[in-house]
Amino acid sequence: MGEPKATAEPGEEQAFNCEDEANAIINDVKAHVAEICISSKLASDATQIYLNIRTIESATCCVQVSSRGFKIVSSQYDTIDEDSRISALLRNGQDEGDDEEEEEIFETPYALLDKISPRYVESFGNQLCQQLRALQQMRTEFNEEDEEEEEEEEEK
């Protein structure tokens, strides 16, 4: 799967480096999912790449990542559900009404995970709290050092 190059003709949608984007996403959210990796079976190109995700709750999905956003294409790894519209028709008995639900595209990986993994929010919040505590500790230590330096200067 070589490195896709981002080239766009005038008037075309600007392509992005899918592999770099996917790796950045993986590094960003890997602490908040059970597993996330680039699909080794689905073909990627300069406009899209597929990620396999298993949530903390053990739900699996395959996600298409493109410049449009993040779209769940299957509940199984390395799979694109071909007849999602037909299966929606069979489930709902409606023609056009529920297509939008099947075509839901998320702007960020965080929005997607927020929708499919309740424990993602908890995990993300816990990590944020830990980072804030570490920042507060650093600030406290920094202030204590400043106070010690001021006391030493006053003694001179």
N, C-alpha and C positions, 0 to 999 in steps of 0.2 A: 504494500500500500504506500507508495512513495509520497514525498512531500508535495501537496498541492500548492500551486503558485497562484497568488491572487492577481488576476488581470481582468480588467473589465473594459469593454468598449464604451465610448461615450453614450450615455442614456441607459446603460445596463446597470442592474443592481451590483454594487460593489461586492465582490467575493471576499471571503475571509479565509484565513488558514485554519481549516477545520481541525486538523490534528493538534495544532498548538492550542486552539480554543478548548478542545476536548480535554487535553492534559491540564489546562488551567482549571477547568471545572472540576475534574477529578481531584486535584490537589485541594481545591476550595471546600469540597463537601465530603471528602472521604471519612472524616471523623464523625460524620452524622448519618452515615448509611452503613449497612452491613457489608456491602460490596458494590463497587462501581468500576467498570472497565470499558474500553473501546471494544466494540463487537469485532471479532476476528472473522466472522462469516459473512456479514453484510458489507457490500461494497461501499466505500466512501469515495467522495470526489471533492472538487474544490468548493462545492456549494453545500454539502451535507456530510454528516458522519453520524454513526449510531452508537449509543451507549447502552450497556446492560446495567441495570440498577437493581439491587436487592435492598429493600428498606430495613430498618431496625426491626420492624414487625414481620419480616420475612416475605413480604410481598415482592414479586419480581415484575419487571417491565423492561421493554426495549424503547428507547427514546431517540427520536430523530432530532439532531441539532443542526440548525441551518441559520441563515441570517434572519429568517422570519421568527425564530425562537425555538422553543422546546416542545415537541409534540410526542405524546405516548403513542407508539404505533402497534404495540402488542403487550400482552401480560406475560409473555414468555421471552427469554433471552434469544437473541439472534433471529428474531422473527418479525415479519411485517404482516399484520392481519390484512389479507387481501380484500375480503368482502365485508368490511366494517359497516358499510352503508346497508348492505343486505341484512346483516345480523341485527342492525338497529331497527330495520323495518320489521323483522320477525319478532323482536322483543317488544316493540312499541306499537306496531300496526299502523304506523304513520309514514308518510312519504318524505316530506321536506322538513317537518317540524323539529326533529331532534338531530339534524346533521351537525349543528353547531357544537353540541356536546361531544360528538365523535371527533370533531375537528378542533377541539380546544388547543390553542397554542399559548404557551406560557412565555412571558418575556424573559424570565430568569430561571436558573435552576432552583433557586430558593423558593420561588412561587410554585413551581411544580412539586417540589418536595413538601412544601407546606400543605398542598392539597392531598397528596397521597400518603403522607407519613406523619401522623399526629406526634409521634415521639421525636421526629426531626426538630420540631419547634422546641421541645424540652431540651434536647441535646444542644441545639444552637444557643439557647438561652443560658444553659449551664456553662458552656464554653465562654460566652460573653461575660458572665459573672466572674469566672475565674480570671479572665484577662483584666477586668476592672479591679479585682482585688490585688492582682500583681502590680497594676499601675499605681494603685493607692499605696501599696507597700513601698514601691520605688520612690514615690513622692514623699512619703513619710521619712524614709532613710535620707533622701536628698535634703529635706528640710532640717533634719537632725544634724547632718554634716555642716550645713550653712550656719546653724546656731553654734556649733562647736568652733568653727572658724571665726565667727564674730567674737566669741568669748576669748579666744586666743589673741585676737588683734587688740581687744580692749585691755588685756593684761599687759601688753607690751608698753 
